[in-house]
Amino acid sequence: ARGESERRVESLPKLIEDAGTLALIGARENEITVSFDLDPRADLVLADRVQIQQVLVNLIRNAIDVLSEGGPRRELDITTRMLGNNMVEVTVADTGSGIAPQVMTQLFQPFVTTKSKGMGLGLSICRTIVEAHGGKISANPRAGGGTVFRFTLRVAKREEHSLAQ
């Protein structure tokens, strides 16, 4: 359901921290190295906290699932950076097995999945949420192996800071 989102000024690092608390369960047990590189300028965004955390949890859990399958490098990198157009980019990059090119083009369509037990709705829901926030989401192969997911959010304008909780 595309319910109305409750957009407020939110701290992006706090959203990432809160989502990571839930999503990173099992990372240490599976010997996955997680790194964060958060741009201090990419702080306040206009977002529905619960919806953006849902996007983050989904992307991070997908990466953990792939990395838990094994491989010589098990690295998950979560980064933010300020873009020049009042947008912030969030990146979730893994060193997993990657995604086949024919699947990559359909990845955000409903019922497309690479998981044996997946329904194929997670990334479709992520796309709906990100686009409802005025952003874009994409996936690309990572140099050296793996996948990079990127999505953008709008920076909160100074006059919107009064909406902060």
N, C-alpha and C positions, 0 to 999 in steps of 0.2 A: 504494500500500500504506500502511496506517495503522500503521507500525511504532511501537514504543514510543519516545517522545521522551526525550532526555536533558536534563531541565530542571535548570538551574543558575542561580545568581544571576549575571546578566550586566549589564554597563553598556550601557544603551540608546543613549547617544550613540556608543559604540564600535561597536555593531551597525550603527547608521545610517552611520557613517563607513566601515566595512568594506564594507557593501553598496553605498554610493555610489561607492566606488572602482571597482567593477566595472560598476555600472548606468549611471553617468554618462558612459561612453565615448561620444563623438560629440556630446555636448551643446554643447560649445564650438564645434565645427565647424558646427553647425546654428544658431549664434547664440541658444542657449537660455540665459536667465538663471536661475541656480539660487540659491535662498536657503534658509538654515537658521535656524530660530528654535526652539531647544531649551530647554525649561524646566529650569533647574538642579535643581529638586526632583524631576523625572521622570528619575531616574538608574538605580537598580537595579531590575531586573525579574526574575521567575522565568521562564526561557525556555530552549528548545532553540535554541542560537545559530544552527545551520545552517538550521533550519526558519524562524526569524524573518527571517534574512537572505534566504531564498528569497522570502518574502512581500514584503519591501522591494524586492528586485531586480525582482520581477515588476511591482509597482506603478510603480516608477520607470521601468523600461524601457517599459511601456505608455505612460506620459506622454511620454517622449522620442520614441517612435514617432509619437504624435499631433502633438506640437509640431514634429517634423521635416517634417511635411507643409506647413508654412508658416502664415501668419497674421500679423496686424499685431503681436500681442503673443505672445512665446514665453517664458513664465515658468513655472517649476516651484518650488513652495514646499513645503518639508518642515518640519513642526513637531511638537513634542511638548508636551503639557501634562498636568499632574496633575489628575485628577478627584477628587471628594470621596469616592469609595467604594473606596479602595485600588486604583484602576485608573489607568493611564496611557493617554492617547489619542495615537496617531501619525496625522498627516495628511499625505497626498501630494496636492497640489492643482495642477492645470495650467490654462492659459488656452487650451486647444485648442478643437476644434470641438464638444465636448460629446457626449453620448450621447442618442440618441432615447428618449423616455419609454417606448415599448413595449419597448425593449431593456433599459432600466434596471431594470425589474421582474424580469427573468430573468437579469440579469448574472452572478450567482454560480452559475447552473446549469451542469452539464457540457455542453459542445458549443455553447454560446452564444458567438458572437464577432462583433466588428465589423470584424475584419481579414480582408482577402482571402486571406491565407495562414495565418490562425490556426486552431488546433484547438479553441479554446474551453475549454481545460482549466486555464489559468493561474489565473483568478480562482476557479474551483471549488476548486482545490488550496489557494489562499490562505484561502478560507473554512474548509476542513477543518482547516488548521493553526491558524488563529486560534481557532476554536471548541474545538479540542482543548486549547488553552492557557487556556480559560475566558473568552475574550474574544468580541467581536462585530466584524464588519466590515460597512461600508455604503458606498454611493456616492450622491452627490447632485450636482445641477447647481451650478456655482459662480456666484455673483453676478457679472455682467459677462461670463460665458462661460467654458466649460471644465467640468471635473469635479473633485470633491473626494472622495477615498477616505479613510475613517477606519477605524482598527481599535484595539482596546483590548487591553492586557496587564495582568496582575496585578503590582502592586508587590511586591518581595521584602520579606517581614517581617524585622524586626531579627534574630530568632532563626535565620533562614535564611541570613544573611550568611556563615555558616561554610561554606556550599556554594559560595561564590565561588571561581573558578579563579585 
